[in-house]
Amino acid sequence: MAALEGSNGSSRGHVHARHDEGAELNQKSWPTDTLLGRMSARSREGLLKLGTAVTYEAQHQVFRQGEESHHVLLLLDGLMKVFVHTEFGRPVLLALRGRGDLLGEISMLERLPHSANVMTCKPAQVKLIKNLQLSDFFDRHPDAWAALAGALGTRLHRADVGRTEFVACPAPVRVSRAIAEIAGVHGIRTTEGLDLDVALTQTEMASLAGVSLATFEKTLHLLQQFGLVNRKSRRIVVADLPMLRRFGVLERENPYQYGIGDADVAQS
């Protein structure tokens, strides 16, 4: 097991050599909205045979905003966060990426520096694939291009929904939807509910929902009063996911919405 060095000389992870890994990983079930989940079994096996298997520790920055790179990352296990540094100096969390996702593909396709930072939330297993190697693979597998377009289309749709919610929805609704989405995809089921063990700070979760930290904490308190979430150490546990999603439904008949306030309050 050897250490893989990055452009800045820091250790990037541990390399694993496995010749049969592509076929073995192809037998796994992958989330349907990710690149691997959208691909045919034949193309997926071919993709999984590419590149170098690498394991990253938690809180390891794999891409830096504004830097160029000559590879992409195929996330096999773990969780990564995508964030940007704004002109005001405050980082803004844009999205989470999980198993089956491809990272760095926009930079590869546009041949531009990375537009965002990517960091591991917890230990992650990835395939590090050179840009030229991946481009050649897509050219030989037309259905893989369609899978990539579908995955990017899903991300674009989610970004559009997020922008719409920011303008139209009260802050508590946006917070509840953000927590519900994280819990539904990445939550770990325990006897107390779905544990959001995703190594995100409340400031990061607030930025994901597009609210201030104070508004996020106020909404958490409200959700606790309704029995929808609990706080466990520094983590959030969703006690009732269906009712949390119900909280995020904008209807006059929704009893949770009474007293929440107008949508324009959400921007504070």
N, C-alpha and C positions, 0 to 999 in steps of 0.2 A: 504494500500500500504506500503510495507516494503522494507527496504534496504537490498540488498544481499551483503555479505561481501566476499572479495577475500582472497587469502592466505596471502597477505601482510597486511590485516586488513583494506584496503581502500574500500570505497563504490564502488561497482561494478555496481549498477543500481537499478531500481525499479522493484519489482516483481508484476505481475498481475495474479490473479487466474481467469481462464475462462474455464469452463467445456465444452462448446460448440464451443470453438475456432477452433478446428481441422476441423470440418465440415464447418464452416463459411469461414475459410481461403482457404479451398479446392475449393471453388467456384471462387476464383480469377484466373486471367490469369498470368502465370509465364513465364519468359524468357525461350525459348526453349533449350538453351545450358546449363542451370543450372540443378542442381539435381532435384529440384521440378518440373521444366519444362519437364524433361525426364521421370518422374515416372507416373505409371498408377494412375487413380483417386482413386482407392481403397487403394493402398499403400501410396499415398501422404496423404490421410486423416489420415491413421494410424500414419504416421510419424509426422504429425502436432499436433497430440494429445499427443506426448511424451514431456517430459521435463518441464521446467519452463519458462514462458514468462517473459522476462526482457527488460527494456528500458535503453539504455546507452546514456549519453550525448555526445556531440561532443568532439573530441580529447581525448577520453578515451582509454587507452591501454588494450585490452582484452587478448592478448597473448604476452608473452615475449620470445624472442629468447634464447634458452638454458634452459628454465624452463620446468618442467613437469606439466601436468594437467590431470585430470580424466574426462574431458568433452569436447564436441565439441559445436560449435555454428551454428545454422541454421538461416541465415539472412532473416528476413521477410520484413524489410523495412529499407532504409538507404543506406549508402555506407561506406566501410571500405578499408583501404590501407594495403598492405602487403609489408614490407620492411625489409632489413637486415642491420646490422652494419658490415662493412668490417674491415679487419685487418688494414686499413689505417685510421679508425675512421670516415669515411664518410658514412652516411646511403644511401642505394640504394633502390629506389622504384622498386618493382618487378611487382606488379599487383594491380588492383582494384577489389573488390568483391561487388556485388550488391544483390538485393532481389532474393531469390531462391537458393543462394549459401550456401554450407556447408564449414565451416572453422575449422581447427584442425583435419581433418580426416586422414591426412598423419601421424601425430604423434600418432593417435589412432591405425592405421593399423600397423605401424612399432614398436609401443611401445617404442618410443624414445622421447626425449625432442623436443620442437618446434624448427624448423630450421629457423624460421623468426618471426618478430614482426607483430602484427596486431593491428591497431588502427582505431577508428571511424573517418570518415571525417565530419560527421554530425550526429545528433541524430539518433539512430538506434533501431529498435525493433527486438529482437532475441528470439529463443528458446534455452535455455541452456539444453543440453541433456548429461547424463552420458555416458561414453564410453561403459560400460557393457550393458547399456540399449539399446544403438544404435546397438551394435553387435548382441544382441539377436533379435532385430527387423529385421536386415538384414537376419539373419538365417531363420526367419519365412517368409520372403518375397524375394524369389530369384530374382524377376524382379527388386527389389530395388538395388541389387548388380549390375545388368546390367546397371541401370541408373547411379550409382556411377562410374562404369568403364567408361561409356561414357563421363561423366563430367570431369573425370581426363584425359581421352584421349584428350579432347578438349584443356585442359590447356597445356598438353604436346605438342600438335601440335602448339599452339600459342608460346610456349617457343622456339620450333625449328625454327619457322618463324622469331621470334625476333633475334635469334642467326644468322640466315642466312642474315637478313637485316643488322645486325651490321657489317658483313664482306663485304657485296656486295653493299650496298646502300650508296649514299652520305648523309651527315648529314641532309641537308634540307629535303630530302625525308623521312628520319626516323622521323623527328620532325613533318612533315605534317601528316604522317600516324598515329602517336601517338595521335595528337590532333583530327584527324578525328575519330579515334576509340572511344575516350572518348566522343566526341560530339554525335556520333551516338548512343551510349548506354546510356550515363548519362546526355547529354545536356538537358537543359530546354528551350523549345521554347518560344521566346519572339518576339516582333515586329521587333527587330533588328537582329534576328537570333537565333542560339543555344547558350545559355549561359552556359559556363563550370563552374557552381557553385558547384565545387567539393572539395573546401577547400584544394587545393594543391598549394604549392609554385612553383615558376618557377624552382627552383633548383630540386624539386621532379619530375616535368614534364620533365626536362632535363635528369635526371637519367633514367626515364622510356624510353626515346628515345635513351639513350646511348650516350649522347653528353655532352659537358661542358656547363655551364651556359652561357658563352659568345657566344657560337655557337647557343644555343637556342634563346637567345635574338636577335642575328643577323638574324636568320631565321624568327622570329616573325616580325621583321621589313620588311623583304622581303615579307612575306605573307600579311602584311598590305598594302604594295605598290601595290600589285596585287588586293587588295580589297577583299581578302578571309577571313580575320579575323580583328577584332577590339579589342581594349583594353578598358575595362569598369572598372574603379577603379582598383582593383588588379586582376580582372578576365579577361578571354579571351572570346570573343563572336565570334563564327563562323558565318560569314555573308553568306557564300555560301558553304554548305557542298559538293555538287556534284563537284564543281570546285576545292575544297580543295583536294578531293580524286583524281581528275584528276592531280593535282600537283604532287601527290605521285606515278604516273604511270611512270615507267622507259621506255621511248620510245624516239627514236631519233626525232620523229615528235612532241614530246611534247614541245610546245613553252615555257612552264614554266621552262624547264630544261636548257635553254641556259645560259651559264655563271655560272652554279652552281659549277662545278669543278669535280674532280675525286673522286672515292669512298674512296681512302685512306686518303683524307682530312677529312673524316667524323670522324676519331678517335680522332681528336684534341678537 
